Amino acid sequence: MAATARGFLGWRHAFGDAAPTIGVAFAGQDPFTIARTPIVRDAALIDLGLDIQTSAAARLGISYFGQFGGGTTSQAFKAGLHVAF
């Protein structure tokens, strides 16, 4: 069994309007505005993962992704089994 570790550290900066809006309308109706979720202007990013080759045709992987900044946090965990046949 072979294992491969991977990682990423980064920074994301948003340009332009951090709280964008969009004007929309249904056919024959009055237009209206939708405000999208504001995005963080600056955020630190981290991505870590580990893949384990369990056989010649199968690989098990786990990973973590996090985004931190502006008083907000976004985190995700993922696991997967990749089988080639």
PDB file of N, CA, C and O in Angstrom:
ATOM      1  N   MET A   1       0.844  -1.190   0.000  1.00  0.00           N
ATOM      2  CA  MET A   1       0.000   0.000   0.000  1.00  0.00           C
ATOM      3  C   MET A   1       0.882   1.243   0.000  1.00  0.00           C
ATOM      4  O   MET A   1       1.774   1.386   0.836  1.00  0.00           O
ATOM      5  N   ALA A   2       0.626   2.120  -0.931  1.00  0.00           N
ATOM      6  CA  ALA A   2       1.352   3.381  -1.011  1.00  0.00           C
ATOM      7  C   ALA A   2       0.407   4.518  -0.636  1.00  0.00           C
ATOM      8  O   ALA A   2      -0.778   4.495  -0.970  1.00  0.00           O
ATOM      9  N   ALA A   3       0.945   5.499   0.055  1.00  0.00           N
ATOM     10  CA  ALA A   3       0.150   6.660   0.472  1.00  0.00           C
ATOM     11  C   ALA A   3       0.761   7.930  -0.112  1.00  0.00           C
ATOM     12  O   ALA A   3       1.981   8.073  -0.183  1.00  0.00           O
ATOM     13  N   THR A   4      -0.102   8.837  -0.525  1.00  0.00           N
ATOM     14  CA  THR A   4       0.328  10.124  -1.059  1.00  0.00           C
ATOM     15  C   THR A   4      -0.386  11.234  -0.299  1.00  0.00           C
ATOM     16  O   THR A   4      -1.616  11.283  -0.259  1.00  0.00           O
ATOM     17  N   ALA A   5       0.396  12.120   0.301  1.00  0.00           N
ATOM     18  CA  ALA A   5      -0.170  13.269   1.020  1.00  0.00           C
ATOM     19  C   ALA A   5      -0.082  14.497   0.120  1.00  0.00           C
ATOM     20  O   ALA A   5       0.843  14.634  -0.681  1.00  0.00           O
ATOM     21  N   ARG A   6      -1.052  15.378   0.266  1.00  0.00           N
ATOM     22  CA  ARG A   6      -1.022  16.620  -0.505  1.00  0.00           C
ATOM     23  C   ARG A   6      -1.533  17.766   0.358  1.00  0.00           C
ATOM     24  O   ARG A   6      -2.296  17.564   1.302  1.00  0.00           O
ATOM     25  N   GLY A   7      -1.099  18.959   0.018  1.00  0.00           N
ATOM     26  CA  GLY A   7      -1.527  20.113   0.789  1.00  0.00           C
ATOM     27  C   GLY A   7      -1.415  21.387  -0.014  1.00  0.00           C
ATOM     28  O   GLY A   7      -0.664  21.469  -0.986  1.00  0.00           O
ATOM     29  N   PHE A   8      -2.180  22.386   0.411  1.00  0.00           N
ATOM     30  CA  PHE A   8      -2.195  23.679  -0.253  1.00  0.00           C
ATOM     31  C   PHE A   8      -2.532  24.741   0.779  1.00  0.00           C
ATOM     32  O   PHE A   8      -3.471  24.583   1.560  1.00  0.00           O
ATOM     33  N   LEU A   9      -1.773  25.811   0.781  1.00  0.00           N
ATOM     34  CA  LEU A   9      -2.076  26.995   1.580  1.00  0.00           C
ATOM     35  C   LEU A   9      -2.180  28.163   0.613  1.00  0.00           C
ATOM     36  O   LEU A   9      -1.339  28.310  -0.274  1.00  0.00           O
ATOM     37  N   GLY A  10      -3.186  28.980   0.773  1.00  0.00           N
ATOM     38  CA  GLY A  10      -3.353  30.085  -0.159  1.00  0.00           C
ATOM     39  C   GLY A  10      -4.110  31.251   0.439  1.00  0.00           C
ATOM     40  O   GLY A  10      -4.541  31.220   1.592  1.00  0.00           O
ATOM     41  N   TRP A  11      -4.257  32.275  -0.375  1.00  0.00           N
ATOM     42  CA  TRP A  11      -4.967  33.483   0.008  1.00  0.00           C
ATOM     43  C   TRP A  11      -5.838  33.890  -1.176  1.00  0.00           C
ATOM     44  O   TRP A  11      -5.388  33.864  -2.322  1.00  0.00           O
ATOM     45  N   ARG A  12      -7.070  34.261  -0.900  1.00  0.00           N
ATOM     46  CA  ARG A  12      -7.985  34.692  -1.952  1.00  0.00           C
ATOM     47  C   ARG A  12      -8.410  36.127  -1.669  1.00  0.00           C
ATOM     48  O   ARG A  12      -8.822  36.461  -0.558  1.00  0.00           O
ATOM     49  N   HIS A  13      -8.302  36.967  -2.690  1.00  0.00           N
ATOM     50  CA  HIS A  13      -8.733  38.357  -2.586  1.00  0.00           C
ATOM     51  C   HIS A  13      -9.823  38.596  -3.625  1.00  0.00           C
ATOM     52  O   HIS A  13      -9.651  38.260  -4.797  1.00  0.00           O
ATOM     53  N   ALA A  14     -10.927  39.166  -3.205  1.00  0.00           N
ATOM     54  CA  ALA A  14     -12.043  39.456  -4.108  1.00  0.00           C
ATOM     55  C   ALA A  14     -11.968  40.907  -4.566  1.00  0.00           C
ATOM     56  O   ALA A  14     -11.813  41.815  -3.749  1.00  0.00           O
ATOM     57  N   PHE A  15     -12.075  41.116  -5.850  1.00  0.00           N
ATOM     58  CA  PHE A  15     -12.112  42.446  -6.430  1.00  0.00           C
ATOM     59  C   PHE A  15     -13.559  42.810  -6.740  1.00  0.00           C
ATOM     60  O   PHE A  15     -14.404  41.928  -6.898  1.00  0.00           O
ATOM     61  N   GLY A  16     -13.840  44.084  -6.827  1.00  0.00           N
ATOM     62  CA  GLY A  16     -15.180  44.514  -7.206  1.00  0.00           C
ATOM     63  C   GLY A  16     -16.150  44.504  -6.043  1.00  0.00           C
ATOM     64  O   GLY A  16     -15.759  44.606  -4.881  1.00  0.00           O
ATOM     65  N   ASP A  17     -17.419  44.379  -6.378  1.00  0.00           N
ATOM     66  CA  ASP A  17     -18.500  44.433  -5.399  1.00  0.00           C
ATOM     67  C   ASP A  17     -18.547  43.143  -4.588  1.00  0.00           C
ATOM     68  O   ASP A  17     -18.714  42.060  -5.148  1.00  0.00           O
ATOM     69  N   ALA A  18     -18.398  43.257  -3.272  1.00  0.00           N
ATOM     70  CA  ALA A  18     -18.407  42.075  -2.403  1.00  0.00           C
ATOM     71  C   ALA A  18     -19.820  41.633  -2.049  1.00  0.00           C
ATOM     72  O   ALA A  18     -20.004  40.539  -1.517  1.00  0.00           O
ATOM     73  N   ALA A  19     -20.813  42.456  -2.332  1.00  0.00           N
ATOM     74  CA  ALA A  19     -22.218  42.098  -2.077  1.00  0.00           C
ATOM     75  C   ALA A  19     -23.013  42.367  -3.355  1.00  0.00           C
ATOM     76  O   ALA A  19     -23.805  43.309  -3.401  1.00  0.00           O
ATOM     77  N   PRO A  20     -22.813  41.556  -4.384  1.00  0.00           N
ATOM     78  CA  PRO A  20     -23.437  41.832  -5.676  1.00  0.00           C
ATOM     79  C   PRO A  20     -24.948  41.610  -5.673  1.00  0.00           C
ATOM     80  O   PRO A  20     -25.482  40.829  -4.884  1.00  0.00           O
ATOM     81  N   THR A  21     -25.612  42.314  -6.572  1.00  0.00           N
ATOM     82  CA  THR A  21     -27.053  42.145  -6.784  1.00  0.00           C
ATOM     83  C   THR A  21     -27.290  41.892  -8.269  1.00  0.00           C
ATOM     84  O   THR A  21     -26.445  42.199  -9.109  1.00  0.00           O
ATOM     85  N   ILE A  22     -28.433  41.339  -8.569  1.00  0.00           N
ATOM     86  CA  ILE A  22     -28.785  41.077  -9.962  1.00  0.00           C
ATOM     87  C   ILE A  22     -30.258  41.421 -10.158  1.00  0.00           C
ATOM     88  O   ILE A  22     -31.099  41.102  -9.316  1.00  0.00           O
ATOM     89  N   GLY A  23     -30.557  42.068 -11.266  1.00  0.00           N
ATOM     90  CA  GLY A  23     -31.939  42.395 -11.593  1.00  0.00           C
ATOM     91  C   GLY A  23     -32.515  41.323 -12.515  1.00  0.00           C
ATOM     92  O   GLY A  23     -31.906  40.984 -13.529  1.00  0.00           O
ATOM     93  N   VAL A  24     -33.672  40.795 -12.171  1.00  0.00           N
ATOM     94  CA  VAL A  24     -34.306  39.741 -12.964  1.00  0.00           C
ATOM     95  C   VAL A  24     -35.798  40.033 -13.113  1.00  0.00           C
ATOM     96  O   VAL A  24     -36.363  40.859 -12.397  1.00  0.00           O
ATOM     97  N   ALA A  25     -36.416  39.336 -14.057  1.00  0.00           N
ATOM     98  CA  ALA A  25     -37.865  39.470 -14.241  1.00  0.00           C
ATOM     99  C   ALA A  25     -38.392  38.224 -14.933  1.00  0.00           C
ATOM    100  O   ALA A  25     -37.721  37.633 -15.778  1.00  0.00           O
ATOM    101  N   PHE A  26     -39.595  37.837 -14.563  1.00  0.00           N
ATOM    102  CA  PHE A  26     -40.298  36.773 -15.265  1.00  0.00           C
ATOM    103  C   PHE A  26     -41.084  37.411 -16.407  1.00  0.00           C
ATOM    104  O   PHE A  26     -41.432  38.590 -16.341  1.00  0.00           O
ATOM    105  N   ALA A  27     -41.357  36.650 -17.431  1.00  0.00           N
ATOM    106  CA  ALA A  27     -42.086  37.170 -18.592  1.00  0.00           C
ATOM    107  C   ALA A  27     -43.422  37.772 -18.153  1.00  0.00           C
ATOM    108  O   ALA A  27     -44.227  37.118 -17.490  1.00  0.00           O
ATOM    109  N   GLY A  28     -43.639  39.023 -18.535  1.00  0.00           N
ATOM    110  CA  GLY A  28     -44.890  39.693 -18.225  1.00  0.00           C
ATOM    111  C   GLY A  28     -45.002  40.211 -16.805  1.00  0.00           C
ATOM    112  O   GLY A  28     -46.069  40.691 -16.421  1.00  0.00           O
ATOM    113  N   GLN A  29     -43.948  40.133 -16.011  1.00  0.00           N
ATOM    114  CA  GLN A  29     -43.978  40.573 -14.614  1.00  0.00           C
ATOM    115  C   GLN A  29     -43.035  41.760 -14.424  1.00  0.00           C
ATOM    116  O   GLN A  29     -42.182  42.029 -15.269  1.00  0.00           O
ATOM    117  N   ASP A  30     -43.199  42.460 -13.313  1.00  0.00           N
ATOM    118  CA  ASP A  30     -42.304  43.566 -12.983  1.00  0.00           C
ATOM    119  C   ASP A  30     -40.933  43.021 -12.602  1.00  0.00           C
ATOM    120  O   ASP A  30     -40.840  41.966 -11.973  1.00  0.00           O
ATOM    121  N   PRO A  31     -39.856  43.735 -12.978  1.00  0.00           N
ATOM    122  CA  PRO A  31     -38.514  43.293 -12.588  1.00  0.00           C
ATOM    123  C   PRO A  31     -38.305  43.439 -11.084  1.00  0.00           C
ATOM    124  O   PRO A  31     -38.944  44.264 -10.431  1.00  0.00           O
ATOM    125  N   PHE A  32     -37.405  42.629 -10.550  1.00  0.00           N
ATOM    126  CA  PHE A  32     -37.055  42.712  -9.134  1.00  0.00           C
ATOM    127  C   PHE A  32     -35.568  42.433  -8.983  1.00  0.00           C
ATOM    128  O   PHE A  32     -34.921  41.935  -9.903  1.00  0.00           O
ATOM    129  N   THR A  33     -35.039  42.760  -7.818  1.00  0.00           N
ATOM    130  CA  THR A  33     -33.608  42.619  -7.551  1.00  0.00           C
ATOM    131  C   THR A  33     -33.372  41.517  -6.529  1.00  0.00           C
ATOM    132  O   THR A  33     -34.091  41.405  -5.535  1.00  0.00           O
ATOM    133  N   ILE A  34     -32.362  40.712  -6.788  1.00  0.00           N
ATOM    134  CA  ILE A  34     -31.949  39.662  -5.855  1.00  0.00           C
ATOM    135  C   ILE A  34     -30.550  40.010  -5.366  1.00  0.00           C
ATOM    136  O   ILE A  34     -29.644  40.238  -6.167  1.00  0.00           O
ATOM    137  N   ALA A  35     -30.378  40.049  -4.057  1.00  0.00           N
ATOM    138  CA  ALA A  35     -29.057  40.287  -3.469  1.00  0.00           C
ATOM    139  C   ALA A  35     -28.410  38.936  -3.199  1.00  0.00           C
ATOM    140  O   ALA A  35     -28.978  38.096  -2.501  1.00  0.00           O
ATOM    141  N   ARG A  36     -27.231  38.734  -3.751  1.00  0.00           N
ATOM    142  CA  ARG A  36     -26.511  37.481  -3.534  1.00  0.00           C
ATOM    143  C   ARG A  36     -25.803  37.513  -2.190  1.00  0.00           C
ATOM    144  O   ARG A  36     -25.648  38.572  -1.582  1.00  0.00           O
ATOM    145  N   THR A  37     -25.382  36.364  -1.741  1.00  0.00           N
ATOM    146  CA  THR A  37     -24.645  36.268  -0.484  1.00  0.00           C
ATOM    147  C   THR A  37     -23.336  37.033  -0.612  1.00  0.00           C
ATOM    148  O   THR A  37     -22.595  36.806  -1.569  1.00  0.00           O
ATOM    149  N   PRO A  38     -23.026  37.936   0.322  1.00  0.00           N
ATOM    150  CA  PRO A  38     -21.762  38.673   0.248  1.00  0.00           C
ATOM    151  C   PRO A  38     -20.568  37.725   0.358  1.00  0.00           C
ATOM    152  O   PRO A  38     -20.619  36.717   1.063  1.00  0.00           O
ATOM    153  N   ILE A  39     -19.511  38.063  -0.344  1.00  0.00           N
ATOM    154  CA  ILE A  39     -18.292  37.263  -0.273  1.00  0.00           C
ATOM    155  C   ILE A  39     -17.256  37.982   0.580  1.00  0.00           C
ATOM    156  O   ILE A  39     -17.271  39.208   0.691  1.00  0.00           O
ATOM    157  N   VAL A  40     -16.375  37.222   1.167  1.00  0.00           N
ATOM    158  CA  VAL A  40     -15.314  37.763   2.011  1.00  0.00           C
ATOM    159  C   VAL A  40     -14.268  38.413   1.114  1.00  0.00           C
ATOM    160  O   VAL A  40     -13.856  37.823   0.115  1.00  0.00           O
ATOM    161  N   ARG A  41     -13.840  39.613   1.459  1.00  0.00           N
ATOM    162  CA  ARG A  41     -12.860  40.336   0.653  1.00  0.00           C
ATOM    163  C   ARG A  41     -11.503  39.627   0.648  1.00  0.00           C
ATOM    164  O   ARG A  41     -10.887  39.491  -0.409  1.00  0.00           O
ATOM    165  N   ASP A  42     -11.030  39.174   1.810  1.00  0.00           N
ATOM    166  CA  ASP A  42      -9.757  38.454   1.928  1.00  0.00           C
ATOM    167  C   ASP A  42      -9.973  37.201   2.764  1.00  0.00           C
ATOM    168  O   ASP A  42     -10.618  37.250   3.811  1.00  0.00           O
ATOM    169  N   ALA A  43      -9.432  36.075   2.300  1.00  0.00           N
ATOM    170  CA  ALA A  43      -9.616  34.817   3.024  1.00  0.00           C
ATOM    171  C   ALA A  43      -8.372  33.951   2.892  1.00  0.00           C
ATOM    172  O   ALA A  43      -7.735  33.912   1.839  1.00  0.00           O
ATOM    173  N   ALA A  44      -8.037  33.258   3.974  1.00  0.00           N
ATOM    174  CA  ALA A  44      -6.968  32.260   3.961  1.00  0.00           C
ATOM    175  C   ALA A  44      -7.585  30.918   3.578  1.00  0.00           C
ATOM    176  O   ALA A  44      -8.691  30.591   4.009  1.00  0.00           O
ATOM    177  N   LEU A  45      -6.863  30.144   2.765  1.00  0.00           N
ATOM    178  CA  LEU A  45      -7.351  28.852   2.291  1.00  0.00           C
ATOM    179  C   LEU A  45      -6.393  27.751   2.721  1.00  0.00           C
ATOM    180  O   LEU A  45      -5.177  27.945   2.720  1.00  0.00           O
ATOM    181  N   ILE A  46      -6.934  26.605   3.085  1.00  0.00           N
ATOM    182  CA  ILE A  46      -6.120  25.438   3.405  1.00  0.00           C
ATOM    183  C   ILE A  46      -6.803  24.210   2.810  1.00  0.00           C
ATOM    184  O   ILE A  46      -8.019  24.050   2.915  1.00  0.00           O
ATOM    185  N   ASP A  47      -6.014  23.357   2.192  1.00  0.00           N
ATOM    186  CA  ASP A  47      -6.527  22.133   1.574  1.00  0.00           C
ATOM    187  C   ASP A  47      -5.533  21.017   1.881  1.00  0.00           C
ATOM    188  O   ASP A  47      -4.367  21.100   1.495  1.00  0.00           O
ATOM    189  N   LEU A  48      -5.985  19.984   2.569  1.00  0.00           N
ATOM    190  CA  LEU A  48      -5.138  18.853   2.942  1.00  0.00           C
ATOM    191  C   LEU A  48      -5.799  17.562   2.497  1.00  0.00           C
ATOM    192  O   LEU A  48      -7.023  17.437   2.543  1.00  0.00           O
ATOM    193  N   GLY A  49      -4.992  16.599   2.066  1.00  0.00           N
ATOM    194  CA  GLY A  49      -5.575  15.336   1.639  1.00  0.00           C
ATOM    195  C   GLY A  49      -4.592  14.192   1.742  1.00  0.00           C
ATOM    196  O   GLY A  49      -3.380  14.395   1.817  1.00  0.00           O
ATOM    197  N   LEU A  50      -5.133  12.989   1.745  1.00  0.00           N
ATOM    198  CA  LEU A  50      -4.335  11.767   1.804  1.00  0.00           C
ATOM    199  C   LEU A  50      -5.002  10.728   0.917  1.00  0.00           C
ATOM    200  O   LEU A  50      -6.188  10.439   1.074  1.00  0.00           O
ATOM    201  N   ASP A  51      -4.236  10.166  -0.019  1.00  0.00           N
ATOM    202  CA  ASP A  51      -4.704   9.085  -0.884  1.00  0.00           C
ATOM    203  C   ASP A  51      -3.923   7.825  -0.546  1.00  0.00           C
ATOM    204  O   ASP A  51      -2.701   7.867  -0.402  1.00  0.00           O
ATOM    205  N   ILE A  52      -4.626   6.708  -0.420  1.00  0.00           N
ATOM    206  CA  ILE A  52      -3.991   5.424  -0.121  1.00  0.00           C
ATOM    207  C   ILE A  52      -4.348   4.456  -1.236  1.00  0.00           C
ATOM    208  O   ILE A  52      -5.524   4.174  -1.468  1.00  0.00           O
ATOM    209  N   GLN A  53      -3.337   3.950  -1.924  1.00  0.00           N
ATOM    210  CA  GLN A  53      -3.535   2.960  -2.985  1.00  0.00           C
ATOM    211  C   GLN A  53      -3.711   1.608  -2.307  1.00  0.00           C
ATOM    212  O   GLN A  53      -2.731   1.011  -1.859  1.00  0.00           O
ATOM    213  N   THR A  54      -4.942   1.119  -2.224  1.00  0.00           N
ATOM    214  CA  THR A  54      -5.227  -0.121  -1.494  1.00  0.00           C
ATOM    215  C   THR A  54      -4.983  -1.367  -2.332  1.00  0.00           C
ATOM    216  O   THR A  54      -4.746  -2.445  -1.788  1.00  0.00           O
ATOM    217  N   SER A  55      -5.039  -1.223  -3.666  1.00  0.00           N
ATOM    218  CA  SER A  55      -4.722  -2.320  -4.583  1.00  0.00           C
ATOM    219  C   SER A  55      -4.353  -1.694  -5.922  1.00  0.00           C
ATOM    220  O   SER A  55      -4.339  -0.471  -6.059  1.00  0.00           O
ATOM    221  N   ALA A  56      -4.059  -2.528  -6.900  1.00  0.00           N
ATOM    222  CA  ALA A  56      -3.689  -2.001  -8.216  1.00  0.00           C
ATOM    223  C   ALA A  56      -4.848  -1.238  -8.861  1.00  0.00           C
ATOM    224  O   ALA A  56      -4.625  -0.369  -9.704  1.00  0.00           O
ATOM    225  N   ALA A  57      -6.081  -1.559  -8.469  1.00  0.00           N
ATOM    226  CA  ALA A  57      -7.242  -0.938  -9.098  1.00  0.00           C
ATOM    227  C   ALA A  57      -8.054  -0.045  -8.164  1.00  0.00           C
ATOM    228  O   ALA A  57      -9.050   0.538  -8.593  1.00  0.00           O
ATOM    229  N   ALA A  58      -7.655   0.076  -6.904  1.00  0.00           N
ATOM    230  CA  ALA A  58      -8.472   0.843  -5.954  1.00  0.00           C
ATOM    231  C   ALA A  58      -7.630   1.842  -5.164  1.00  0.00           C
ATOM    232  O   ALA A  58      -6.496   1.567  -4.772  1.00  0.00           O
ATOM    233  N   ARG A  59      -8.234   3.018  -4.946  1.00  0.00           N
ATOM    234  CA  ARG A  59      -7.572   4.072  -4.173  1.00  0.00           C
ATOM    235  C   ARG A  59      -8.601   4.695  -3.236  1.00  0.00           C
ATOM    236  O   ARG A  59      -9.704   5.041  -3.660  1.00  0.00           O
ATOM    237  N   LEU A  60      -8.245   4.836  -1.980  1.00  0.00           N
ATOM    238  CA  LEU A  60      -9.091   5.462  -0.967  1.00  0.00           C
ATOM    239  C   LEU A  60      -8.522   6.844  -0.680  1.00  0.00           C
ATOM    240  O   LEU A  60      -7.320   6.982  -0.451  1.00  0.00           O
ATOM    241  N   GLY A  61      -9.371   7.870  -0.689  1.00  0.00           N
ATOM    242  CA  GLY A  61      -8.900   9.226  -0.451  1.00  0.00           C
ATOM    243  C   GLY A  61      -9.752   9.954   0.569  1.00  0.00           C
ATOM    244  O   GLY A  61     -10.967   9.770   0.630  1.00  0.00           O
ATOM    245  N   ILE A  62      -9.095  10.788   1.371  1.00  0.00           N
ATOM    246  CA  ILE A  62      -9.781  11.668   2.308  1.00  0.00           C
ATOM    247  C   ILE A  62      -9.180  13.059   2.154  1.00  0.00           C
ATOM    248  O   ILE A  62      -7.996  13.200   1.850  1.00  0.00           O
ATOM    249  N   SER A  63     -10.004  14.091   2.365  1.00  0.00           N
ATOM    250  CA  SER A  63      -9.484  15.452   2.241  1.00  0.00           C
ATOM    251  C   SER A  63     -10.279  16.413   3.111  1.00  0.00           C
ATOM    252  O   SER A  63     -11.407  16.138   3.521  1.00  0.00           O
ATOM    253  N   TYR A  64      -9.643  17.557   3.380  1.00  0.00           N
ATOM    254  CA  TYR A  64     -10.230  18.638   4.170  1.00  0.00           C
ATOM    255  C   TYR A  64      -9.964  19.943   3.435  1.00  0.00           C
ATOM    256  O   TYR A  64      -8.865  20.156   2.923  1.00  0.00           O
ATOM    257  N   PHE A  65     -10.966  20.820   3.381  1.00  0.00           N
ATOM    258  CA  PHE A  65     -10.800  22.151   2.812  1.00  0.00           C
ATOM    259  C   PHE A  65     -11.384  23.163   3.780  1.00  0.00           C
ATOM    260  O   PHE A  65     -12.486  22.973   4.295  1.00  0.00           O
ATOM    261  N   GLY A  66     -10.641  24.246   4.031  1.00  0.00           N
ATOM    262  CA  GLY A  66     -11.132  25.303   4.905  1.00  0.00           C
ATOM    263  C   GLY A  66     -10.848  26.672   4.317  1.00  0.00           C
ATOM    264  O   GLY A  66      -9.828  26.887   3.663  1.00  0.00           O
ATOM    265  N   GLN A  67     -11.770  27.593   4.561  1.00  0.00           N
ATOM    266  CA  GLN A  67     -11.619  28.988   4.152  1.00  0.00           C
ATOM    267  C   GLN A  67     -11.943  29.843   5.360  1.00  0.00           C
ATOM    268  O   GLN A  67     -13.007  29.696   5.960  1.00  0.00           O
ATOM    269  N   PHE A  68     -11.026  30.744   5.726  1.00  0.00           N
ATOM    270  CA  PHE A  68     -11.166  31.534   6.942  1.00  0.00           C
ATOM    271  C   PHE A  68     -10.892  32.999   6.628  1.00  0.00           C
ATOM    272  O   PHE A  68      -9.893  33.323   5.986  1.00  0.00           O
ATOM    273  N   GLY A  69     -11.777  33.885   7.080  1.00  0.00           N
ATOM    274  CA  GLY A  69     -11.539  35.307   6.891  1.00  0.00           C
ATOM    275  C   GLY A  69     -12.799  36.122   7.054  1.00  0.00           C
ATOM    276  O   GLY A  69     -13.905  35.634   6.824  1.00  0.00           O
ATOM    277  N   GLY A  70     -12.622  37.369   7.453  1.00  0.00           N
ATOM    278  CA  GLY A  70     -13.739  38.290   7.571  1.00  0.00           C
ATOM    279  C   GLY A  70     -14.814  37.852   8.541  1.00  0.00           C
ATOM    280  O   GLY A  70     -15.983  38.193   8.363  1.00  0.00           O
ATOM    281  N   GLY A  71     -14.442  37.104   9.561  1.00  0.00           N
ATOM    282  CA  GLY A  71     -15.414  36.638  10.538  1.00  0.00           C
ATOM    283  C   GLY A  71     -16.257  35.464  10.067  1.00  0.00           C
ATOM    284  O   GLY A  71     -17.218  35.084  10.736  1.00  0.00           O
ATOM    285  N   THR A  72     -15.906  34.880   8.915  1.00  0.00           N
ATOM    286  CA  THR A  72     -16.644  33.721   8.418  1.00  0.00           C
ATOM    287  C   THR A  72     -15.712  32.530   8.261  1.00  0.00           C
ATOM    288  O   THR A  72     -14.503  32.681   8.085  1.00  0.00           O
ATOM    289  N   THR A  73     -16.296  31.360   8.328  1.00  0.00           N
ATOM    290  CA  THR A  73     -15.542  30.122   8.158  1.00  0.00           C
ATOM    291  C   THR A  73     -16.344  29.176   7.281  1.00  0.00           C
ATOM    292  O   THR A  73     -17.556  29.034   7.442  1.00  0.00           O
ATOM    293  N   SER A  74     -15.659  28.537   6.359  1.00  0.00           N
ATOM    294  CA  SER A  74     -16.272  27.509   5.527  1.00  0.00           C
ATOM    295  C   SER A  74     -15.364  26.293   5.571  1.00  0.00           C
ATOM    296  O   SER A  74     -14.168  26.405   5.302  1.00  0.00           O
ATOM    297  N   GLN A  75     -15.913  25.133   5.905  1.00  0.00           N
ATOM    298  CA  GLN A  75     -15.109  23.925   6.013  1.00  0.00           C
ATOM    299  C   GLN A  75     -15.816  22.768   5.319  1.00  0.00           C
ATOM    300  O   GLN A  75     -17.045  22.700   5.298  1.00  0.00           O
ATOM    301  N   ALA A  76     -15.023  21.860   4.752  1.00  0.00           N
ATOM    302  CA  ALA A  76     -15.589  20.694   4.079  1.00  0.00           C
ATOM    303  C   ALA A  76     -14.661  19.501   4.262  1.00  0.00           C
ATOM    304  O   ALA A  76     -13.438  19.635   4.230  1.00  0.00           O
ATOM    305  N   PHE A  77     -15.255  18.352   4.451  1.00  0.00           N
ATOM    306  CA  PHE A  77     -14.531  17.089   4.509  1.00  0.00           C
ATOM    307  C   PHE A  77     -15.056  16.213   3.373  1.00  0.00           C
ATOM    308  O   PHE A  77     -16.237  16.261   3.032  1.00  0.00           O
ATOM    309  N   LYS A  78     -14.163  15.417   2.798  1.00  0.00           N
ATOM    310  CA  LYS A  78     -14.573  14.558   1.697  1.00  0.00           C
ATOM    311  C   LYS A  78     -13.831  13.237   1.792  1.00  0.00           C
ATOM    312  O   LYS A  78     -12.648  13.212   2.132  1.00  0.00           O
ATOM    313  N   ALA A  79     -14.511  12.145   1.497  1.00  0.00           N
ATOM    314  CA  ALA A  79     -13.895  10.824   1.427  1.00  0.00           C
ATOM    315  C   ALA A  79     -14.393  10.156   0.159  1.00  0.00           C
ATOM    316  O   ALA A  79     -15.539  10.345  -0.248  1.00  0.00           O
ATOM    317  N   GLY A  80     -13.528   9.379  -0.458  1.00  0.00           N
ATOM    318  CA  GLY A  80     -13.942   8.720  -1.689  1.00  0.00           C
ATOM    319  C   GLY A  80     -13.170   7.448  -1.939  1.00  0.00           C
ATOM    320  O   GLY A  80     -12.044   7.280  -1.469  1.00  0.00           O
ATOM    321  N   LEU A  81     -13.784   6.562  -2.680  1.00  0.00           N
ATOM    322  CA  LEU A  81     -13.160   5.320  -3.112  1.00  0.00           C
ATOM    323  C   LEU A  81     -13.186   5.319  -4.631  1.00  0.00           C
ATOM    324  O   LEU A  81     -14.256   5.380  -5.237  1.00  0.00           O
ATOM    325  N   HIS A  82     -12.023   5.252  -5.242  1.00  0.00           N
ATOM    326  CA  HIS A  82     -11.893   5.250  -6.696  1.00  0.00           C
ATOM    327  C   HIS A  82     -11.488   3.847  -7.127  1.00  0.00           C
ATOM    328  O   HIS A  82     -10.461   3.328  -6.688  1.00  0.00           O
ATOM    329  N   VAL A  83     -12.290   3.241  -7.979  1.00  0.00           N
ATOM    330  CA  VAL A  83     -12.012   1.889  -8.456  1.00  0.00           C
ATOM    331  C   VAL A  83     -11.962   1.915  -9.980  1.00  0.00           C
ATOM    332  O   VAL A  83     -12.891   2.392 -10.632  1.00  0.00           O
ATOM    333  N   ALA A  84     -10.874   1.401 -10.540  1.00  0.00           N
ATOM    334  CA  ALA A  84     -10.724   1.310 -11.991  1.00  0.00           C
ATOM    335  C   ALA A  84     -11.029  -0.116 -12.432  1.00  0.00           C
ATOM    336  O   ALA A  84     -10.581  -1.083 -11.816  1.00  0.00           O
ATOM    337  N   PHE A  85     -11.795  -0.225 -13.504  1.00  0.00           N
ATOM    338  CA  PHE A  85     -12.093  -1.559 -14.031  1.00  0.00           C
ATOM    339  C   PHE A  85     -12.238  -1.498 -15.531  1.00  0.00           C
ATOM    340  O   PHE A  85     -12.490  -2.520 -16.169  1.00  0.00           O
TER     341      PHE A  85
END
